[in-house]
Amino acid sequence: MRIGANQAADESMCVQVQSVLAKLSVCRTHVMGGRKFQCADCDKTSSLYNSCGDRHCPQCSGSKRIDFNEKASKLLLPGVVYYQVVFTLPSELSELALANQKEMSELLATSAWKGLSKNIKDEQGYEPAGISVLHTWNQKLEAHWHVHLLVPGEGPGITTQAWTRAAAPPDAKNSDGYYLVDVERLRETYRKRAIAKLRRLRASGKLKFGGKFESLRSSENWEVFVKNLESKSWAAHIQPPPKETSHGNEVVNYLTRYLTGGPISNHRIVAADRTQVTFMAREGKRVGGERQQVPITLKIGDFVRRWCLHIQPEQLTKTRYFGGWSNQLREAYMSHCRETLASSDQLTTPEAADQESELEDPVHACPHCGSDRLQLISQTARPSWRDLFRREDPRCPSWYAELQLQEFRQHWDEAMGAGYSDWYLETQVEGAKESSPAAASPPLQLSLVGMTSQRSFAIESF
């Protein structure tokens, strides 16, 4: 499968997409091995197959979500107000990001954080901290790159060392009592930093251009493209706690749900068959700002292509910790926060309401009677991906084996001449047959360094 920004994705990304789809297609099936149980109540047997563990899989990575949730929740202090701030790339850059995923994720996360942290320091005067989680989709599964940041609305003062809570300036139009920074100024700061970073990426040759972006190789067209970005108002949205009893754990739980598992959950898919998929998505706005849920129907191929737009390179990190919550500063910052908060007489510190976990893996129960009294009777190890995805292995998905065969043929036909791959495969089969004792013919010559690219595949003399 070849997908990307107008076919501009590089070969390594195409291989990544194929590999992820292959893993998802065998996840929790018998070819993955697993455990077999016998129920002590109904005496029937059931199997629990191994998972693929890929972060894009809707069925897997529950432990990764739990780890993130626990780590992030430990950073939240009782009585402190937390905000969610969302930064979005313009549509042009969301499309360009499909062929430049690592570069654009770095641009988005760092530009958003640097702009926000500078404004918090300048306007509120306390030490900022933040957690960011990258999302690359909208409800229709289209490319829509944005980052969610969880940030405290208060912290140790930079100059006063006193506990400082974000407060609205006297001339601010603020009626709900919540205020972080001036949002218009934030958008401007974010845009300037992102465009400066974008220019540096192109100047260093780190951006890939292709398809509709091929013209951006020209410096003149590039300047027109950037000037258009500079003329736009970039999206940055500050979301305060929805109610006085809200706590930062609610934002953490929200971010956790989208940390792994792909761009759409099962409950949004309302119909599917061999030809098309229908799912619900928010579209447009009603009076009062509520977005309406409407059904979206796509052909199977289009649905898979959109889903695959959000498969990310293995080296790309979706979560980042900034400022006081960064790895280098976290311990000292949290200690300083607790000391400063404890000495403050301006804040009350009620305990946060208990949060019911929605992340724990369900206990395996008997599918026949529901009992949890199961006895392990056999276990099969999970095969290595290398063995499972060899095209000769009968467990390999047929479509993946066919892709490998096509790539094998293309590689060797281009290197050695048209028809070479078929000849090579035939000689492999013949060479594997048992030779007759009476056969006087010399053994078949297989692929050797030095062969010419002619159809005869003669050996060159040295």
C-alpha positions as CSV (number, residue, x, y, z in Angstrom):
1,M,0.0,0.0,0.0
2,R,1.4,3.4,-1.0
3,I,-0.1,6.3,0.8
4,G,0.9,9.7,2.0
5,A,0.7,13.3,1.1
6,N,-0.1,13.0,-2.6
7,Q,2.1,9.9,-2.8
8,A,5.0,11.9,-1.3
9,A,5.6,9.5,1.6
10,D,9.0,7.9,1.5
11,E,9.7,4.1,1.2
12,S,10.4,3.6,4.9
13,M,7.0,5.0,5.8
14,C,5.3,2.7,3.3
15,V,7.0,-0.3,4.8
16,Q,5.9,1.0,8.3
17,V,2.3,1.2,7.1
18,Q,2.4,-2.4,5.7
19,S,4.0,-3.7,8.8
20,V,1.4,-2.1,11.1
21,L,-1.5,-3.4,9.1
22,A,0.0,-6.9,9.0
23,K,0.3,-6.9,12.8
24,L,-3.2,-5.6,13.3
25,S,-4.6,-8.3,11.0
26,V,-3.2,-11.2,13.2
27,C,-3.7,-9.6,16.6
28,R,-5.3,-12.0,19.1
29,T,-5.7,-14.7,16.5
30,H,-4.6,-18.3,16.8
31,V,-1.4,-17.7,14.7
32,M,-0.1,-15.5,17.6
33,G,-0.1,-18.3,20.1
34,G,-1.6,-17.9,23.6
35,R,-3.1,-19.7,26.5
36,K,-5.8,-22.3,26.7
37,F,-8.0,-22.5,29.8
38,Q,-10.6,-25.0,31.2
39,C,-13.5,-23.7,33.2
40,A,-13.9,-25.3,36.7
41,D,-17.7,-24.7,36.6
42,C,-18.8,-25.7,33.1
43,D,-15.7,-27.8,32.2
44,K,-15.5,-26.1,28.7
45,T,-12.3,-24.8,27.2
46,S,-11.5,-21.3,25.9
47,S,-8.5,-19.6,24.4
48,L,-6.9,-16.3,25.0
49,Y,-4.6,-15.4,22.1
50,N,-1.6,-13.1,22.3
51,S,-1.9,-9.4,21.2
52,C,0.3,-7.6,18.7
53,G,1.2,-4.8,21.1
54,D,1.4,-2.2,18.4
55,R,0.4,1.3,19.6
56,H,-1.9,1.8,16.6
57,C,-4.0,-1.3,17.4
58,P,-7.4,-0.6,18.9
59,Q,-7.2,-3.8,21.0
60,C,-3.7,-3.3,22.5
61,S,-1.4,-1.1,24.5
62,G,-3.6,-0.9,27.6
63,S,-0.5,-1.1,29.8
64,K,1.0,1.9,28.0
65,R,-2.1,3.9,28.6
66,I,-2.1,2.9,32.3
67,D,1.5,3.8,32.7
68,F,1.0,7.3,31.1
69,N,-2.1,7.9,33.2
70,E,-0.3,7.0,36.5
71,K,2.7,9.0,35.6
72,A,0.7,12.1,34.6
73,S,-1.7,11.9,37.6
74,K,1.2,11.9,40.0
75,L,2.1,15.4,38.8
76,L,-1.3,16.9,39.7
77,L,-1.6,18.6,43.0
78,P,-4.8,19.0,45.0
79,G,-6.6,22.3,44.8
80,V,-4.6,23.5,41.8
81,V,-6.5,24.6,38.6
82,Y,-5.5,22.9,35.4
83,Y,-6.2,24.0,31.8
84,Q,-6.2,22.2,28.5
85,V,-4.7,24.2,25.6
86,V,-5.1,23.0,22.0
87,F,-2.8,24.2,19.2
88,T,-3.7,23.3,15.6
89,L,-1.6,23.5,12.4
90,P,-3.2,25.2,9.3
91,S,-4.6,22.7,6.8
92,E,-1.7,23.3,4.4
93,L,0.8,22.2,7.0
94,S,-1.3,19.2,8.1
95,E,-1.1,17.9,4.6
96,L,2.6,18.7,4.3
97,A,3.1,16.8,7.6
98,L,2.0,13.5,6.1
99,A,5.4,13.3,4.3
100,N,7.3,15.0,7.1
101,Q,5.9,13.5,10.3
102,K,8.8,13.6,12.7
103,E,9.8,17.1,11.6
104,M,6.3,18.6,11.8
105,S,5.5,16.9,15.1
106,E,8.6,18.5,16.6
107,L,7.6,21.9,15.0
108,L,4.1,21.7,16.4
109,A,4.9,20.6,20.0
110,T,7.9,22.8,20.6
111,S,6.3,25.9,19.0
112,A,3.2,25.5,21.0
113,W,5.0,25.0,24.2
114,K,7.5,27.8,23.7
115,G,4.8,30.2,22.8
116,L,2.6,29.2,25.8
117,S,5.4,29.1,28.4
118,K,6.7,32.6,27.3
119,N,3.3,34.1,27.6
120,I,2.7,32.5,31.1
121,K,6.0,33.9,32.3
122,D,5.4,37.3,30.8
123,E,1.7,37.7,31.8
124,Q,1.4,35.7,35.0
125,G,5.0,35.5,36.4
126,Y,5.1,31.9,37.5
127,E,7.1,28.8,36.5
128,P,5.1,26.9,33.8
129,A,4.9,23.1,33.3
130,G,3.1,21.0,30.7
131,I,2.3,17.7,29.2
132,S,1.5,17.5,25.4
133,V,-0.1,14.7,23.4
134,L,-0.1,14.8,19.6
135,H,-3.3,14.0,17.6
136,T,-3.2,14.0,13.8
137,W,-6.8,13.5,12.8
138,N,-10.3,15.0,12.9
139,Q,-13.6,13.2,13.3
140,K,-13.6,12.4,9.6
141,L,-10.2,10.8,9.9
142,E,-8.6,13.5,7.7
143,A,-5.2,15.0,8.4
144,H,-5.7,17.5,11.1
145,W,-2.5,17.9,13.2
146,H,-3.0,19.4,16.6
147,V,-1.5,19.0,20.1
148,H,-3.3,19.0,23.5
149,L,-1.4,20.5,26.4
150,L,-2.3,20.1,30.1
151,V,-0.9,23.0,32.1
152,P,-1.3,24.2,35.7
153,G,-3.0,27.6,36.0
154,E,-0.7,28.4,38.9
155,G,2.8,27.8,40.2
156,P,5.8,29.1,42.1
157,G,6.5,32.8,41.2
158,I,9.6,33.5,39.2
159,T,10.7,36.5,41.1
160,T,8.6,36.5,44.3
161,Q,8.9,32.7,45.0
162,A,5.3,33.0,46.3
163,W,2.6,30.7,45.0
164,T,1.0,32.5,42.1
165,R,-2.4,31.9,40.4
166,A,-3.1,33.1,36.9
167,A,-5.4,36.2,37.1
168,A,-7.2,38.1,34.4
169,P,-6.0,41.7,33.8
170,P,-8.6,44.5,34.7
171,D,-9.6,45.1,31.1
172,A,-10.1,41.4,30.2
173,K,-13.6,40.3,29.3
174,N,-13.7,37.4,31.7
175,S,-16.9,36.4,33.6
176,D,-16.3,32.7,34.7
177,G,-13.3,33.4,37.0
178,Y,-10.9,31.4,34.9
179,Y,-8.0,33.0,32.9
180,L,-4.7,31.7,31.8
181,V,-3.2,34.1,29.2
182,D,-4.4,36.4,26.4
183,V,-5.5,34.0,23.7
184,E,-4.9,36.4,20.7
185,R,-1.4,37.1,21.8
186,L,-0.9,33.4,22.3
187,R,-1.9,32.7,18.7
188,E,0.4,35.3,17.4
189,T,3.4,34.0,19.4
190,Y,2.6,30.4,18.3
191,R,2.4,31.4,14.7
192,K,5.7,33.3,14.7
193,R,7.6,30.5,16.3
194,A,6.2,27.8,14.1
195,I,6.9,29.7,10.9
196,A,10.5,30.5,12.0
197,K,10.9,26.8,12.7
198,L,9.4,25.9,9.3
199,R,11.9,28.2,7.5
200,R,14.8,26.6,9.3
201,L,13.6,23.1,8.4
202,R,13.5,24.0,4.7
203,A,16.8,25.9,4.8
204,S,18.5,22.8,6.2
205,G,16.9,20.5,3.6
206,K,14.9,18.5,6.1
207,L,11.5,18.9,4.4
208,K,10.3,16.5,1.7
209,F,8.2,18.0,-1.1
210,G,6.1,16.1,-3.6
211,G,2.7,16.0,-5.3
212,K,0.9,19.3,-4.8
213,F,3.9,20.6,-2.8
214,E,6.4,19.9,-5.6
215,S,6.4,23.6,-6.5
216,L,7.7,24.6,-3.1
217,R,11.2,23.5,-4.2
218,S,11.2,26.9,-5.9
219,S,12.3,29.7,-3.5
220,E,9.8,32.1,-5.1
221,N,6.9,29.7,-4.6
222,W,8.1,28.9,-1.1
223,E,7.9,32.6,-0.1
224,V,4.4,32.9,-1.4
225,F,3.4,29.8,0.6
226,V,4.9,31.2,3.8
227,K,3.4,34.6,3.3
228,N,0.0,33.0,3.1
229,L,0.6,31.2,6.4
230,E,1.7,34.5,8.0
231,S,-1.5,36.2,6.9
232,K,-3.7,33.6,8.7
233,S,-4.9,33.5,12.2
234,W,-3.6,30.2,13.7
235,A,-5.8,28.2,16.0
236,A,-5.1,28.1,19.7
237,H,-7.8,27.4,22.2
238,I,-7.7,27.6,26.0
239,Q,-10.2,25.4,27.8
240,P,-10.7,26.0,31.5
241,P,-12.2,23.4,33.9
242,P,-15.8,22.8,32.8
243,K,-17.0,23.2,36.4
244,E,-15.7,24.1,39.9
245,T,-15.5,20.5,41.0
246,S,-13.4,19.5,37.9
247,H,-9.9,18.2,38.4
248,G,-6.9,17.7,36.2
249,N,-7.4,14.0,36.2
250,E,-10.3,14.5,33.9
251,V,-8.0,16.0,31.2
252,V,-5.5,13.2,31.8
253,N,-8.1,10.6,31.3
254,Y,-9.2,12.3,28.1
255,L,-5.7,12.4,26.7
256,T,-5.1,8.8,27.8
257,R,-7.9,7.5,25.7
258,Y,-6.3,8.9,22.5
259,L,-2.7,8.0,23.3
260,T,-2.9,4.7,21.5
261,G,-5.3,2.7,19.4
262,G,-5.7,4.7,16.2
263,P,-7.9,7.6,15.1
264,I,-11.3,6.0,15.6
265,S,-13.0,3.9,18.3
266,N,-15.3,1.0,17.7
267,H,-18.4,2.6,19.1
268,R,-18.3,5.3,16.3
269,I,-18.6,2.6,13.6
270,V,-22.3,2.0,13.0
271,A,-22.2,-0.2,9.9
272,A,-19.6,-2.1,7.8
273,D,-19.6,-4.7,5.1
274,R,-17.2,-5.8,2.3
275,T,-17.7,-2.7,0.3
276,Q,-18.1,0.3,2.7
277,V,-17.9,1.6,6.3
278,T,-20.3,4.1,8.0
279,F,-19.2,5.9,11.1
280,M,-20.4,8.9,13.1
281,A,-18.5,12.2,13.0
282,R,-19.1,15.7,14.3
283,E,-19.8,18.2,11.5
284,G,-20.8,21.8,11.4
285,K,-22.3,23.7,14.4
286,R,-25.7,24.1,15.9
287,V,-26.9,27.2,17.7
288,G,-25.0,27.4,21.0
289,G,-21.9,25.9,19.5
290,E,-22.7,22.2,19.8
291,R,-21.4,20.2,16.8
292,Q,-23.8,17.8,15.2
293,Q,-23.1,14.1,14.8
294,V,-23.7,12.9,11.2
295,P,-23.0,9.6,9.5
296,I,-20.0,9.4,7.1
297,T,-19.9,6.6,4.6
298,L,-16.7,5.6,2.8
299,K,-15.6,2.8,0.5
300,I,-13.4,0.2,2.2
301,G,-10.3,1.4,0.4
302,D,-10.9,5.1,1.2
303,F,-11.6,4.2,4.9
304,V,-8.3,2.2,5.1
305,R,-6.4,5.0,3.4
306,R,-7.6,7.6,5.8
307,W,-6.9,5.4,8.8
308,C,-3.4,4.8,7.5
309,L,-2.7,8.5,7.3
310,H,-2.3,8.4,11.1
311,I,0.2,5.5,11.3
312,Q,3.4,7.2,12.7
313,P,7.1,6.3,12.5
314,E,8.3,4.2,15.4
315,Q,10.7,7.0,16.4
316,L,8.0,9.6,16.7
317,T,7.0,10.4,20.3
318,K,3.4,11.4,20.8
319,T,3.8,12.6,24.5
320,R,6.2,15.2,25.8
321,Y,6.9,16.7,29.2
322,F,7.8,20.4,29.3
323,G,9.0,23.0,31.7
324,G,8.8,22.0,35.3
325,W,7.5,18.6,34.3
326,S,10.4,17.8,32.0
327,N,12.6,14.8,33.0
328,Q,15.5,17.0,34.1
329,L,13.4,19.4,36.3
330,R,10.5,17.3,37.5
331,E,11.7,16.2,40.9
332,A,13.0,19.6,42.0
333,Y,10.0,21.4,40.5
334,M,7.4,19.2,42.2
335,S,9.2,19.5,45.6
336,H,9.3,23.3,45.2
337,C,5.6,23.4,44.3
338,R,4.6,21.4,47.4
339,E,6.8,23.6,49.7
340,T,5.5,26.8,48.2
341,L,1.9,25.7,48.1
342,A,2.0,24.5,51.7
343,S,3.3,27.8,52.9
344,S,0.6,29.8,51.0
345,D,-2.3,31.1,52.9
346,Q,-4.1,32.1,49.7
347,L,-5.2,28.6,48.6
348,T,-7.3,25.8,50.0
349,T,-6.1,22.3,49.1
350,P,-9.1,19.9,49.2
351,E,-8.4,16.4,48.1
352,A,-9.2,15.6,44.6
353,A,-12.3,13.4,44.0
354,D,-11.5,9.8,43.5
355,Q,-11.3,8.9,39.8
356,E,-12.7,5.6,38.7
357,S,-10.2,3.9,36.4
358,E,-11.4,3.0,33.0
359,L,-8.1,1.6,31.9
360,E,-7.7,-1.7,33.7
361,D,-7.7,-4.8,31.5
362,P,-10.8,-6.9,32.1
363,V,-10.4,-10.2,33.9
364,H,-10.6,-13.1,31.5
365,A,-13.8,-14.9,32.1
366,C,-15.3,-18.1,30.6
367,P,-17.1,-17.2,27.4
368,H,-19.6,-20.0,28.0
369,C,-20.8,-19.4,31.6
370,G,-19.0,-16.2,32.7
371,S,-17.1,-17.8,35.5
372,D,-13.6,-16.5,36.4
373,R,-12.6,-19.9,37.8
374,L,-10.3,-20.8,34.9
375,Q,-7.4,-23.3,34.9
376,L,-4.5,-22.9,32.5
377,I,-4.0,-26.2,30.6
378,S,-1.7,-25.2,27.8
379,Q,0.4,-22.3,26.5
380,T,2.0,-21.5,23.1
381,A,4.7,-18.9,22.8
382,R,4.2,-15.9,20.5
383,P,6.2,-16.3,17.3
384,S,8.7,-13.7,16.2
385,W,7.5,-11.2,13.6
386,R,10.4,-12.3,11.4
387,D,9.1,-15.9,11.3
388,L,5.4,-15.0,11.2
389,F,5.8,-12.6,8.3
390,R,8.0,-14.6,6.0
391,R,6.0,-15.0,2.8
392,E,6.6,-18.7,2.7
393,D,5.1,-19.2,6.2
394,P,1.5,-20.3,5.9
395,R,0.6,-18.1,8.9
396,C,1.6,-15.0,7.0
397,P,-1.4,-12.9,5.9
398,S,-2.0,-13.7,2.2
399,W,-2.1,-10.0,1.2
400,Y,1.2,-9.3,3.0
401,A,2.9,-12.3,1.4
402,E,1.7,-11.1,-2.0
403,L,3.1,-7.6,-1.3
404,Q,6.5,-9.1,-0.4
405,L,6.4,-11.2,-3.6
406,Q,5.6,-8.1,-5.7
407,E,8.5,-6.2,-4.1
408,F,10.8,-9.1,-4.6
409,R,10.0,-9.3,-8.3
410,Q,10.3,-5.5,-8.8
411,H,13.7,-5.4,-7.0
412,W,15.3,-8.2,-9.0
413,D,13.8,-7.4,-12.3
414,E,15.1,-3.9,-12.1
415,A,18.5,-5.1,-10.9
416,M,19.0,-8.1,-13.2
417,G,16.6,-7.7,-16.1
418,A,12.9,-8.4,-16.9
419,G,11.8,-11.9,-16.0
420,Y,14.7,-12.6,-13.7
421,S,12.6,-13.0,-10.5
422,D,10.3,-15.6,-12.1
423,W,13.4,-17.5,-13.3
424,Y,14.9,-17.4,-9.9
425,L,11.8,-18.6,-8.2
426,E,11.5,-21.5,-10.7
427,T,15.1,-22.6,-10.1
428,Q,14.5,-22.4,-6.3
429,V,11.7,-25.0,-6.7
430,E,13.7,-27.2,-9.1
431,G,16.8,-27.0,-6.9
432,A,14.8,-28.1,-3.9
433,K,13.7,-31.3,-5.6
434,E,15.6,-34.5,-4.9
435,S,18.1,-35.2,-7.7
436,S,18.0,-38.6,-9.5
437,P,21.2,-40.7,-9.0
438,A,21.3,-41.1,-12.8
439,A,21.2,-37.5,-13.5
440,A,24.4,-36.4,-15.1
441,S,23.5,-32.7,-15.6
442,P,25.4,-30.1,-13.5
443,P,23.6,-28.4,-10.7
444,L,21.5,-25.3,-11.5
445,Q,23.3,-22.0,-11.1
446,L,21.3,-19.7,-8.8
447,S,21.8,-15.9,-8.0
448,L,25.5,-15.0,-7.9
449,V,27.3,-11.8,-7.9
450,G,28.6,-11.0,-11.3
451,M,25.7,-12.0,-13.4
452,T,24.9,-9.8,-16.3
453,S,21.5,-8.1,-16.6
454,Q,20.7,-10.0,-19.9
455,R,17.9,-12.4,-20.0
456,S,20.4,-15.3,-20.5
457,F,21.7,-14.8,-17.0
458,A,25.2,-15.9,-18.1
459,I,28.1,-15.7,-15.8
460,E,30.5,-12.9,-16.5
461,S,34.2,-13.8,-16.9
462,F,36.6,-12.0,-14.4
